[in-house]
Amino acid sequence: MNIKEFLESQKNLVDDFDAQVLLAHVLEISRPQLIANLHTPLDSLQLDSATQLFARLKVGEPLPYILGQWEFFGLDFEINKNVLIPRPETELLVEKAISFLKNNPDKRNVIDVGTGSGIIAISIAKHIPDVKIIATDISPKALQVAKRNAIQHGVEKQIEFIECDLLPSDDRPQTADHTTSSIVHRLSSIDLICANLPYIPTKTLHGLEVYNKEPTLALDGGDDGLDIYRRLFSLAKQYRLSPQEGLSSLIWLCEFEETQGKSITHLANDFFENANVHVFQDLAGRDRLLEIVS
């Protein structure tokens, strides 16, 4: 059986694009190379490997988890079932963060709240070599993935990973290795807060294809999808991580679900009365990113 015949045998069973990407992965070639060599025969080992991986795809396992990696912001990231699959809409947050840091060379202390696989923190660090980032997550397994990704991309010295629920419990952050942070010594010195937190309403989530395929902990935002942001904003006020009159600017960048633009704007205005709040749209024209600035 050659490549073309194998792909034809999968028609009506899996998506054509996914089939091409997965078979190219099995053969350790690019998708364009695969398409250019459709008449190349597959040996028995290749067929066995392809059959096993395609069986996982047919029962609904997401392609990125089968591949073990996915692209985000032009970089390849290791992913597994313990972290969310990177989405292109999150690139808007990264673009805004990088732009802010480039335009403000005196601002270099960042927190990435709920880092997951580390895509936000690592993408920022790759473009801003002198940035200092604390990346938090409640999941130790997610932090393990993020650490490996940071090492893979050579930015592990710019980022410290902290296992906690949203924010560290005191003003001298402890790393996941239980040592005092050497990057940012006081949370009140943070210049930029990035957050892509769970924001899908619980009832909505249960009806989505991603339910029980990607980690629910990283998706479920409570009744209206904003429960986690309420907790974060409340914690932020305790640690003075909020825009305050008379102090240097602090920027928040928070991703949210496309229907939540008005509600998250009201929420931000309730917590940060003196701040300027703005909503940005993604490339599809949907409300996607909240910016809070003093």
Secondary structure by P-SEA (a helix, b strand, c coil): ccaaaaaaaacccccaaaaaaaaaaaacccaaaaaacccccccaaaaaaaaaaaaaaaacccccccccccccccbbbbbccccccccccaaaaaaaaaaaaaacccccbbbbcccccaaaaaaaaaacccbbbbbbbccaaaaaaaaaaaaaacccccbbbbbccccccccccccccccccccccccccccbbbbbcccccaaaaaacccccccccccccccccccaaaaaaaaaaaaacccccccccbbbbbbbbcccaaaaaaaaaaaacccbbbbbbbcccccccbbbbcc
